Amino acid sequence: MSTTPNYGRMESAGSDRRDLGAAHLNLGAAEGKTGGSSSDGSARPAARAGVLSRGAIPLGHVLGIRLGLDYSWFIVFVLLTWILADTYYPTEFKGWSVGLYWTMGAVTAIMLFVSVLLHELGHSVVALRYKIPVRSITLFIFGGVAQIGAEPPRPSAEFFIAIAGPLVSLALAVVFYVLALALVPIHPLFGMAMYLALINGLLVAFNLIPGFPLDGGRVFRAIVWGINHNFRRATLIAANVGRFFAFAFIFLGIWQLFAGNFAGGIWIAFIGWFLEMAASAQVQQVNFQSTLSGHKVSEVMSTSCPVIPGALTLQQLVDEHILTTGSRRFVVQSGDDAIGLLTLHRIKESPRSQWATTSVKDIMLPLESMKRTGPDAELWSALQEMDRDGVNQLPVISDGRLVGMLSRDDIITHLRFLHDTGLFAAH
């Protein structure tokens, strides 16, 4: 799965080839928007709400992209290893030792997720080619999610980013099939190569279903976008087609349940539910964007952020300001100039034993190093800037001076106001 500001793209792994509908974990690529940030506005890995935990295990970097392993991955790894060791290999290859069955099951499961990782890297490399940042790739229970930092700038970029993953999977299917033909005498390697060829081929077919959030849905949106030149309408069309396929999966899963295929039916229905949730979230995001369109940062920004001198100690700040006013963020000032921002999160990171000797200037975020926006900037553009940079708030600068702060909380408050006054529906 690849994600852009507040949504995601997924690939999933497979299982018993004798019951492909029941056992495949091949959820295709769903692109989404995810933006994560710490409360002080510093960057942190973004995570797709409801699926990825914030504590993914780091695996390193490739092309400057963080690789991570979500804890949910271990669930599907154990399940897939068990299915391969208990069903696929014993059925296809008689007479192996129990240890060999389980070893090949584990190795095959790992190689399947390597295939998913390469699929995600395919999306990511093309996104980078279009100057779109890619924050991270995380393997999780459904396969993988690439967190892409912005929407494609034009239909052709959307098309090539979306199709890159399936093309990588297709190439892997061909490579594994050729390897299998060369490894026929070595049964364990032959069995693994054939399985990986089959699963990568099925992953291509599944991903190209023309409904959001699958890769095929992204390709479909790119085509519609290119025809009608309306990104919002193209997104709604692709998302609603995606919901149709999601409900089809749910119906198929229920039908499988009544047919006696309990495990397979549950899994297929769960995939449908997951796709429906992702497609619905995309529709909500488009409506959200439409609501914010035409609104300026100046309508939402906060202008009441408390000002404190840089020489103030943390202990003084806590005793004289935080405990008495409940404020959570402060503008640090030197003379008449704002020089930085300090949040409660930054204070918590400082050892309490050093509060009496540490000044706020020592731990503040320097204003010149922070991303910023202007009061006349479009509110939606400012939110996209937060998502791209993985920050939670932006200083608002006019004529070289700080005139306010814009945070996600400010935007949520504004949306509540629009909803309560009935203006939300009008947009």
SEGU-498320 format. One record per residue (C-alpha): residue in one letter; z, x, y. Coordinates in Angstrom, 1 decimal, decimal comma, padded with zeros to 4 digits, always signed. Example, Ala and Ser with C-alpha at 12.3 -4.5 7.8 and 13.67 -1.06 7.14 Angstrom:
2
(A; (+007,8; +012,3; -004,5))
(S; (+007,1; +013,7; -001,1))
***
This chain:
427
(M; (+000,0; +000,0; +000,0))
(S; (-000,6; +001,3; +003,4))
(T; (+001,1; +000,1; +006,4))
(T; (+000,6; -000,1; +010,1))
(P; (+003,0; -001,3; +012,8))
(N; (+005,1; -003,9; +010,8))
(Y; (+003,4; -004,3; +007,4))
(G; (+002,2; -002,3; +004,4))
(R; (-000,3; -001,4; +001,6))
(M; (+000,6; -001,2; -002,0))
(E; (-000,8; +000,2; -005,2))
(S; (+000,9; -000,4; -008,5))
(A; (+001,1; +001,0; -011,9))
(G; (+000,0; -000,3; -015,3))
(S; (+001,3; -000,8; -018,7))
(D; (+000,3; -002,1; -022,2))
(R; (-003,4; -002,3; -022,4))
(R; (-003,2; -004,9; -025,1))
(D; (-001,7; -007,4; -022,6))
(L; (-003,2; -006,3; -019,3))
(G; (-002,3; -009,5; -017,5))
(A; (+001,3; -009,2; -018,6))
(A; (+002,1; -005,6; -018,2))
(H; (+000,1; -004,2; -015,3))
(L; (+002,1; -003,1; -012,3))
(N; (-001,2; -002,7; -010,4))
(L; (-000,6; -004,3; -007,1))
(G; (-003,4; -003,2; -004,9))
(A; (-003,4; -001,9; -001,3))
(A; (-001,8; -004,0; +001,3))
(E; (-001,8; -002,8; +004,8))
(G; (+001,1; -003,5; +007,0))
(K; (+003,1; -002,7; +010,0))
(T; (+006,3; -000,9; +009,7))
(G; (+008,1; +000,7; +012,4))
(G; (+011,5; +002,4; +011,9))
(S; (+013,7; +004,1; +014,4))
(S; (+017,2; +005,1; +014,9))
(S; (+019,3; +003,3; +017,5))
(D; (+018,9; +006,2; +020,0))
(G; (+015,2; +006,0; +020,0))
(S; (+014,7; +009,2; +017,9))
(A; (+012,2; +009,0; +015,1))
(R; (+013,1; +008,3; +011,5))
(P; (+011,0; +007,3; +008,5))
(A; (+009,9; +003,7; +008,8))
(A; (+010,5; +001,4; +005,9))
(R; (+008,9; -001,9; +005,0))
(A; (+011,6; -004,6; +005,3))
(G; (+012,7; -006,1; +002,0))
(V; (+011,0; -003,6; -000,3))
(L; (+011,8; +000,0; +000,7))
(S; (+015,3; +001,3; +001,2))
(R; (+016,1; +003,6; +004,0))
(G; (+017,3; +006,3; +001,6))
(A; (+014,1; +007,3; -000,1))
(I; (+014,3; +010,7; -001,9))
(P; (+012,2; +013,2; +000,0))
(L; (+009,5; +014,9; -002,1))
(G; (+008,0; +017,2; +000,6))
(H; (+004,9; +017,0; +002,8))
(V; (+001,2; +016,9; +002,3))
(L; (-001,1; +017,2; +005,3))
(G; (+001,9; +016,7; +007,5))
(I; (+002,7; +013,4; +005,8))
(R; (+006,2; +012,9; +004,4))
(L; (+006,3; +012,0; +000,7))
(G; (+009,3; +010,0; -000,6))
(L; (+010,5; +008,3; -003,7))
(D; (+012,3; +004,9; -003,3))
(Y; (+015,1; +004,3; -005,8))
(S; (+013,3; +001,2; -007,1))
(W; (+010,6; +003,5; -008,5))
(F; (+013,0; +004,5; -011,3))
(I; (+013,1; +000,9; -012,6))
(V; (+009,3; +000,7; -013,1))
(F; (+009,2; +004,3; -014,4))
(V; (+011,7; +003,5; -017,2))
(L; (+010,0; +000,2; -017,9))
(L; (+006,5; +001,7; -018,1))
(T; (+007,7; +004,6; -020,2))
(W; (+009,3; +002,2; -022,7))
(I; (+006,2; +000,0; -022,9))
(L; (+003,9; +003,1; -023,5))
(A; (+006,3; +004,7; -026,0))
(D; (+007,1; +001,5; -027,9))
(T; (+003,8; -000,4; -027,8))
(Y; (+000,7; +001,4; -026,5))
(Y; (+001,0; +004,8; -028,3))
(P; (+002,4; +003,5; -031,6))
(T; (-000,3; +000,9; -031,8))
(E; (-003,2; +003,2; -031,0))
(F; (-002,0; +006,3; -032,7))
(K; (-000,1; +006,1; -035,9))
(G; (+002,2; +008,7; -037,4))
(W; (+003,5; +010,5; -034,4))
(S; (+007,2; +011,4; -034,1))
(V; (+009,5; +009,3; -032,0))
(G; (+010,0; +012,2; -029,6))
(L; (+006,3; +012,6; -029,1))
(Y; (+005,8; +008,9; -028,4))
(W; (+008,5; +009,0; -025,7))
(T; (+007,3; +012,3; -024,2))
(M; (+003,8; +011,0; -023,8))
(G; (+005,1; +007,7; -022,4))
(A; (+007,0; +009,5; -019,7))
(V; (+004,2; +012,0; -018,9))
(T; (+001,6; +009,1; -018,7))
(A; (+003,9; +007,1; -016,4))
(I; (+004,2; +010,1; -014,1))
(M; (+000,5; +010,7; -014,1))
(L; (-000,1; +007,1; -013,3))
(F; (+002,0; +007,4; -010,2))
(V; (+000,2; +010,7; -009,3))
(S; (-002,9; +008,6; -009,4))
(V; (-001,3; +006,0; -007,0))
(L; (-000,3; +008,9; -004,7))
(L; (-003,8; +010,2; -004,6))
(H; (-005,0; +006,7; -003,9))
(E; (-002,7; +006,5; -000,9))
(L; (-003,7; +009,9; +000,3))
(G; (-007,3; +008,7; +000,3))
(H; (-006,3; +006,0; +002,8))
(S; (-004,3; +008,5; +004,8))
(V; (-006,9; +011,2; +005,1))
(V; (-009,4; +008,8; +006,4))
(A; (-006,8; +007,3; +008,8))
(L; (-006,1; +010,8; +010,1))
(R; (-009,8; +011,3; +010,5))
(Y; (-009,8; +008,4; +013,0))
(K; (-006,8; +009,9; +014,9))
(I; (-004,4; +007,3; +013,5))
(P; (-001,1; +008,8; +012,6))
(V; (+000,3; +008,4; +009,1))
(R; (+004,1; +008,7; +009,0))
(S; (+004,8; +008,7; +005,3))
(I; (+003,9; +007,8; +001,7))
(T; (+006,6; +006,3; -000,5))
(L; (+006,4; +005,6; -004,2))
(F; (+008,3; +002,4; -005,1))
(I; (+008,5; -000,3; -007,7))
(F; (+005,0; -001,6; -007,0))
(G; (+003,4; +001,8; -006,8))
(G; (+003,1; +003,3; -003,3))
(V; (+003,0; +002,5; +000,4))
(A; (+001,4; +004,6; +003,1))
(Q; (+002,9; +003,9; +006,5))
(I; (+000,0; +004,1; +009,0))
(G; (+001,1; +004,2; +012,6))
(A; (-001,5; +001,9; +014,3))
(E; (-004,2; -000,6; +013,8))
(P; (-007,8; +000,8; +013,3))
(P; (-009,6; +001,0; +016,7))
(R; (-012,8; -000,7; +015,4))
(P; (-014,2; -002,6; +012,3))
(S; (-015,9; +000,5; +010,9))
(A; (-012,6; +002,5; +010,9))
(E; (-010,8; -000,4; +009,2))
(F; (-013,6; -000,6; +006,6))
(F; (-013,6; +003,1; +005,7))
(I; (-009,8; +003,4; +005,7))
(A; (-009,5; +000,4; +003,4))
(I; (-012,3; +001,4; +001,0))
(A; (-011,1; +005,1; +000,7))
(G; (-008,3; +004,2; -001,7))
(P; (-010,4; +002,3; -004,2))
(L; (-013,0; +005,0; -004,1))
(V; (-010,4; +007,6; -005,0))
(S; (-009,2; +005,4; -007,9))
(L; (-012,8; +005,0; -009,1))
(A; (-013,3; +008,7; -009,0))
(L; (-010,1; +009,2; -011,0))
(A; (-011,2; +006,6; -013,6))
(V; (-014,5; +008,6; -014,1))
(V; (-012,7; +011,9; -014,3))
(F; (-010,1; +010,7; -016,8))
(Y; (-012,9; +009,1; -018,9))
(V; (-014,9; +012,3; -019,0))
(L; (-011,7; +014,2; -019,9))
(A; (-011,0; +011,8; -022,7))
(L; (-014,4; +012,4; -024,2))
(A; (-013,7; +016,1; -024,2))
(L; (-010,2; +015,7; -025,6))
(V; (-010,9; +013,5; -028,6))
(P; (-009,6; +016,0; -031,2))
(I; (-006,2; +016,3; -029,2))
(H; (-004,9; +012,8; -029,8))
(P; (-002,0; +012,8; -027,3))
(L; (-004,1; +014,0; -024,4))
(F; (-007,0; +011,8; -025,4))
(G; (-004,7; +008,7; -025,5))
(M; (-003,3; +009,6; -022,0))
(A; (-006,7; +010,2; -020,5))
(M; (-008,2; +007,0; -021,8))
(Y; (-005,2; +005,0; -020,6))
(L; (-005,4; +006,5; -017,1))
(A; (-009,1; +005,9; -017,0))
(L; (-008,6; +002,2; -017,9))
(I; (-005,7; +001,7; -015,5))
(N; (-007,5; +003,4; -012,5))
(G; (-010,5; +001,2; -013,2))
(L; (-008,4; -001,9; -013,3))
(L; (-006,6; -000,9; -010,1))
(V; (-010,0; -000,6; -008,4))
(A; (-011,0; -004,1; -009,5))
(F; (-007,6; -005,6; -008,5))
(N; (-007,6; -003,9; -005,1))
(L; (-011,0; -005,2; -004,2))
(I; (-010,0; -008,8; -004,4))
(P; (-011,0; -010,0; -000,9))
(G; (-007,6; -011,2; +000,3))
(F; (-005,0; -009,7; +002,5))
(P; (-002,9; -007,6; +001,9))
(L; (-005,1; -006,0; -000,8))
(D; (-007,7; -003,3; +000,1))
(G; (-010,4; -005,8; -000,5))
(G; (-008,7; -008,0; +002,1))
(R; (-008,9; -005,2; +004,6))
(V; (-012,5; -004,6; +003,8))
(F; (-013,2; -008,4; +004,2))
(R; (-011,3; -008,4; +007,5))
(A; (-013,4; -005,5; +008,7))
(I; (-016,6; -007,3; +007,9))
(V; (-015,5; -010,5; +009,5))
(W; (-014,2; -008,6; +012,5))
(G; (-017,6; -006,9; +012,9))
(I; (-019,3; -010,2; +012,8))
(N; (-017,2; -012,3; +015,1))
(H; (-015,7; -009,4; +017,2))
(N; (-012,3; -011,1; +017,2))
(F; (-009,6; -009,1; +015,4))
(R; (-007,0; -011,9; +015,6))
(R; (-009,3; -014,5; +014,0))
(A; (-010,5; -012,0; +011,4))
(T; (-007,0; -011,2; +010,4))
(L; (-006,0; -014,9; +010,1))
(I; (-009,0; -015,5; +007,9))
(A; (-008,3; -012,6; +005,6))
(A; (-004,6; -013,4; +005,4))
(N; (-005,3; -017,0; +004,5))
(V; (-007,7; -015,9; +001,8))
(G; (-005,0; -013,6; +000,6))
(R; (-002,5; -016,5; +000,4))
(F; (-005,1; -018,4; -001,7))
(F; (-005,2; -015,6; -004,2))
(A; (-001,4; -015,2; -004,1))
(F; (-000,9; -018,9; -005,0))
(A; (-003,6; -018,4; -007,8))
(F; (-001,5; -015,6; -009,2))
(I; (+001,7; -017,8; -009,0))
(F; (-000,1; -020,6; -010,8))
(L; (-001,5; -018,3; -013,5))
(G; (+002,0; -016,8; -014,0))
(I; (+003,5; -020,3; -014,5))
(W; (+000,7; -021,2; -016,9))
(Q; (+001,4; -018,0; -018,9))
(L; (+005,1; -019,0; -019,0))
(F; (+004,3; -022,4; -020,6))
(A; (+001,9; -020,6; -022,9))
(G; (+004,7; -018,6; -024,3))
(N; (+004,0; -015,3; -022,5))
(F; (+007,4; -015,2; -020,8))
(A; (+007,5; -011,6; -019,6))
(G; (+003,8; -011,5; -018,5))
(G; (+004,1; -014,9; -016,7))
(I; (+007,2; -013,9; -014,8))
(W; (+005,5; -010,6; -013,7))
(I; (+002,2; -012,3; -012,6))
(A; (+004,1; -015,0; -010,7))
(F; (+006,2; -012,3; -009,0))
(I; (+003,1; -010,4; -007,9))
(G; (+001,7; -013,6; -006,5))
(W; (+005,0; -014,3; -004,6))
(F; (+004,9; -010,8; -003,3))
(L; (+001,3; -011,1; -002,1))
(E; (+002,1; -014,5; -000,5))
(M; (+005,0; -013,0; +001,4))
(A; (+002,9; -010,1; +002,7))
(A; (+000,0; -012,3; +003,7))
(S; (+002,4; -014,8; +005,5))
(A; (+004,0; -011,9; +007,3))
(Q; (+000,6; -010,8; +008,6))
(V; (-000,1; -014,3; +009,9))
(Q; (+003,3; -014,2; +011,7))
(Q; (+002,5; -010,9; +013,2))
(V; (-000,8; -012,1; +014,6))
(N; (+001,0; -015,1; +016,2))
(F; (+003,7; -012,7; +017,5))
(Q; (+001,0; -010,6; +019,1))
(S; (-000,6; -013,6; +020,6))
(T; (+002,7; -014,7; +022,1))
(L; (+003,4; -011,3; +023,7))
(S; (-000,2; -011,0; +025,1))
(G; (-000,3; -011,4; +028,9))
(H; (+003,4; -010,5; +029,4))
(K; (+004,4; -007,3; +031,2))
(V; (+007,2; -004,8; +030,5))
(S; (+008,8; -005,7; +033,8))
(E; (+009,4; -009,3; +032,5))
(V; (+011,5; -008,0; +029,6))
(M; (+013,0; -004,6; +030,5))
(S; (+016,7; -004,1; +031,2))
(T; (+017,6; -002,9; +034,7))
(S; (+021,4; -002,9; +034,2))
(C; (+021,9; +000,2; +032,1))
(P; (+025,1; +001,9; +033,2))
(V; (+024,7; +005,3; +035,0))
(I; (+027,1; +008,2; +034,2))
(P; (+027,2; +011,8; +035,5))
(G; (+026,1; +014,6; +033,1))
(A; (+029,4; +016,4; +033,4))
(L; (+031,4; +013,6; +032,0))
(T; (+033,0; +014,4; +028,6))
(L; (+032,5; +012,2; +025,6))
(Q; (+036,2; +011,4; +025,4))
(Q; (+036,1; +010,2; +029,0))
(L; (+033,0; +008,2; +028,3))
(V; (+034,6; +006,5; +025,4))
(D; (+037,9; +005,8; +027,1))
(E; (+036,6; +004,8; +030,5))
(H; (+033,3; +003,1; +029,8))
(I; (+032,6; +002,2; +026,1))
(L; (+036,1; +000,7; +025,3))
(T; (+036,3; -001,1; +028,6))
(T; (+032,8; -002,4; +029,0))
(G; (+031,3; -002,4; +025,5))
(S; (+028,1; -000,7; +026,7))
(R; (+026,1; +001,0; +024,0))
(R; (+023,6; +003,1; +026,1))
(F; (+023,9; +005,0; +029,3))
(V; (+021,5; +006,7; +031,8))
(V; (+022,7; +010,2; +032,5))
(Q; (+022,3; +011,2; +036,1))
(S; (+022,3; +014,5; +038,0))
(G; (+022,5; +013,9; +041,8))
(D; (+020,2; +011,1; +042,5))
(D; (+017,9; +011,7; +039,5))
(A; (+018,0; +010,3; +036,0))
(I; (+017,8; +013,2; +033,5))
(G; (+018,5; +011,6; +030,2))
(L; (+019,7; +008,8; +027,9))
(L; (+022,8; +008,6; +025,8))
(T; (+023,4; +006,0; +023,1))
(L; (+026,4; +005,2; +020,9))
(H; (+024,5; +006,6; +017,9))
(R; (+024,3; +010,0; +019,5))
(I; (+028,0; +009,9; +020,2))
(K; (+028,8; +009,0; +016,6))
(E; (+026,8; +012,1; +015,5))
(S; (+029,1; +014,4; +017,5))
(P; (+032,3; +015,5; +015,8))
(R; (+035,2; +013,6; +017,2))
(S; (+037,3; +016,7; +017,4))
(Q; (+034,9; +018,1; +020,0))
(W; (+034,7; +015,0; +022,2))
(A; (+037,1; +016,4; +024,8))
(T; (+035,0; +019,5; +025,3))
(T; (+031,5; +018,1; +024,9))
(S; (+029,7; +016,8; +028,0))
(V; (+027,3; +013,9; +027,8))
(K; (+024,6; +016,3; +029,1))
(D; (+025,0; +018,4; +025,9))
(I; (+024,0; +015,6; +023,5))
(M; (+021,8; +013,3; +025,6))
(L; (+018,1; +012,7; +025,0))
(P; (+016,3; +014,5; +027,9))
(L; (+014,2; +012,0; +029,8))
(E; (+011,2; +014,3; +030,0))
(S; (+011,1; +014,6; +026,2))
(M; (+011,1; +010,8; +025,6))
(K; (+008,0; +008,6; +025,2))
(R; (+007,8; +006,3; +028,2))
(T; (+006,0; +003,2; +029,6))
(G; (+005,5; +001,6; +033,0))
(P; (+006,6; -001,8; +034,4))
(D; (+003,1; -003,1; +034,6))
(A; (+002,2; -002,1; +031,0))
(E; (+001,4; -004,8; +028,6))
(L; (+004,4; -005,7; +026,5))
(W; (+002,4; -005,7; +023,2))
(S; (+001,1; -002,2; +024,1))
(A; (+004,6; -001,0; +024,7))
(L; (+005,7; -002,3; +021,3))
(Q; (+002,8; -000,6; +019,6))
(E; (+003,9; +002,6; +021,3))
(M; (+007,4; +002,2; +019,9))
(D; (+005,9; +001,7; +016,4))
(R; (+003,5; +004,6; +016,6))
(D; (+006,3; +007,0; +017,7))
(G; (+009,0; +005,5; +015,5))
(V; (+011,4; +004,8; +018,4))
(N; (+013,6; +001,9; +019,2))
(Q; (+013,4; +002,0; +023,0))
(L; (+011,4; +003,4; +025,9))
(P; (+012,3; +004,4; +029,4))
(V; (+010,3; +002,5; +032,1))
(I; (+009,1; +004,9; +034,8))
(S; (+007,5; +004,0; +038,1))
(D; (+006,5; +006,6; +040,7))
(G; (+008,4; +009,3; +038,8))
(R; (+011,7; +007,3; +038,8))
(L; (+013,5; +005,5; +036,0))
(V; (+013,5; +001,8; +036,9))
(G; (+014,6; +000,3; +033,5))
(M; (+014,8; +000,5; +029,8))
(L; (+012,8; -001,5; +027,2))
(S; (+014,2; -001,9; +023,7))
(R; (+013,3; -004,0; +020,7))
(D; (+016,4; -006,1; +021,4))
(D; (+015,0; -006,9; +024,8))
(I; (+011,8; -008,1; +023,2))
(I; (+013,7; -010,3; +020,7))
(T; (+015,7; -011,8; +023,5))
(H; (+012,5; -012,6; +025,4))
(L; (+011,0; -014,2; +022,3))
(R; (+014,1; -016,4; +021,9))
(F; (+013,7; -017,4; +025,5))
(L; (+010,1; -018,4; +025,0))
(H; (+011,0; -020,3; +021,9))
(D; (+013,9; -022,1; +023,5))
(T; (+011,9; -023,1; +026,5))
(G; (+008,9; -024,3; +024,4))
(L; (+006,7; -021,6; +025,9))
(F; (+006,3; -019,9; +022,5))
(A; (+004,2; -022,7; +021,1))
(A; (+002,1; -022,7; +024,3))
(H; (+000,9; -019,1; +023,5))
***
